[in-house]
Amino acid sequence: MQVPFLDLKTQYKQIKSEIDEAIAEVLESTSFILGKPVQEFESEFARMHNVKHCVGLSSGTDGNHITLWALGIGPGDEVIVPVNTFIATAWGATLCGAKPVFVDCHPESYNIDPEKVENAITARTKAIVAVHLYGQPADMDPLKEIAERHKIYLVEDAAQAHLSEYKGQKVGGLGVAASFSFYPGKNLGAYGEAGAVTTNDDELAEKFRMIRDHGSVKKYTHVLFGHNYRMESIQGAVLKVKLKYLEKWTEERRRVASKYKELLSDLEEIKLPTEMPYARHVYHLFVIQVDSRSDRRQETRDKLQKFLNENGIGTGLHYPIPLHLQPCFKDLGYKKGDFPVAEQLAESGLSLPIYPELTDEQIGYVVEKIHEFFRGRC
């Protein structure tokens, strides 16, 4: 049996007629940048996340950048970033000329640990970036308290967390602004690069709209320094179609996660992901830790990954090198051992296939092969 890590083709076939019609309408209109499809998607995405504004962009990375750019963050400033995240989170700071200051993750949620944030704040700190990693929201209340007390911005990186909830409230409006990614493999994925930012701040939303379009309010009138971060019409049209199915797909992801947890709960060699009591996890990724307490955890993880791949099961590593150990950040002066929780996760974490179209038969096969691997080690 083959179980790919991601199966975009099956999803496309289920909604093919709607997608093809939406794309054909854009081609017929010959209006390929922003326009009606993007506006309609922005309106519906904002409504679903209970925020006033959604501004469509060309990628989630652009969302990280434009959020801090519009807040006035620049050279000499510091931005607190979780060390356990995709590198695009840190680009938000570096592209503004600011310095990312890394903080370790919580051992259960894998998100930024609020208890470690306080010690990272200096007189130069201007913002905290709360990443809702793997589809689970960060613990926002203590982060809000810290941000308000120090008079700094709290922003969200919700690239992996569409429709995720914190204490019953959707992500996207929990900080001053939030960035989203619609990279094809995301829970809500475009058919190319796309992203967005959301906010309840009218003035900030207007800045986002100007910056994404060369700082202009109308053609050839440039009020601010800006960039070309506009969403393409085809991506807006695709996302608008797919948005109708997002809640259903989210529930299917949660079903798959629940099944994995039920069928893998007897394996002591595996630590399963924890859904925190304040969270509605949307399971963009299902990350297990393999032999997390063993000194040989990376060796065991890599052997399990190889075994699964040889048996037709796709897997992923998210993320094998924490940000503080990335070569591009060597000048920041961090070293191995500075962030032990993230480093352990990097050595032991393995992402299993999870997507709405995954069948019970496929789930059973993945679980069977994981059990077979550990039986073979006894």
Disulfide bonds with the S-S distance in Angstrom:
none
